[in-house]
């Protein structure tokens, strides 16, 4: 069996969660913000700093569809 990297699994699970929330009536933006809010509440402050760095580094590429 071909094992996936943890980061790949997280991306897949996040995409499924967003899709399911959209099916339940949320917009994509509402779904992402809701999941992000829960992550922010549960994560430690260092993880949130890391998330902000990743956002600055990769958000433009994501918006262009260059990364998922």
ZAMARGU-4260 file (C-alpha; in steps of 0.2 Angstrom, whole numbers, plus 5000, padded with zeros to 4 digits):
<rodrens>
0) 5000/5000/5000 | 5007/5017/4995 | 5007/5028/5011 | 5003/5047/5009 | 5013/5060/5018
5) 5003/5068/5033 | 5003/5085/5024 | 4994/5077/5009 | 4982/5068/5020 | 4978/5084/5029
10) 4975/5093/5012 | 4963/5079/5007 | 4953/5079/5023 | 4952/5098/5023 | 4945/5098/5005
15) 4932/5085/5009 | 4927/5095/5025 | 4925/5110/5014 | 4915/5101/5001 | 4904/5093/5014
20) 4900/5110/5022 | 4896/5117/5005 | 4884/5103/5002 | 4876/5107/5019 | 4873/5125/5013
25) 4888/5135/5018 | 4898/5145/5005 | 4916/5140/5002 | 4922/5155/5011 | 4911/5151/5026
30) 4917/5133/5027 | 4935/5138/5026 | 4933/5152/5039 | 4923/5140/5051 | 4937/5127/5049
35) 4950/5140/5052 | 4941/5147/5067 | 4941/5130/5075 | 4960/5127/5071 | 4964/5144/5078
40) 4955/5140/5094 | 4963/5123/5096 | 4981/5127/5090 | 4995/5134/5101 | 5001/5152/5098
45) 5017/5145/5089 | 5007/5136/5077 | 4996/5151/5073 | 5012/5161/5069 | 5018/5147/5058
50) 5001/5147/5049 | 5003/5166/5046 | 5020/5163/5039 | 5013/5150/5027 | 4999/5161/5022
55) 5011/5175/5017 | 5022/5163/5008 | 5010/5153/4998 | 4993/5161/4997 | 4996/5170/4980
60) 5001/5153/4972 | 4986/5145/4979 | 4974/5159/4972 | 4982/5156/4955 | 4979/5138/4956
65) 4998/5133/4956 | 4996/5124/4973 | 4982/5115/4981
</rodrens>
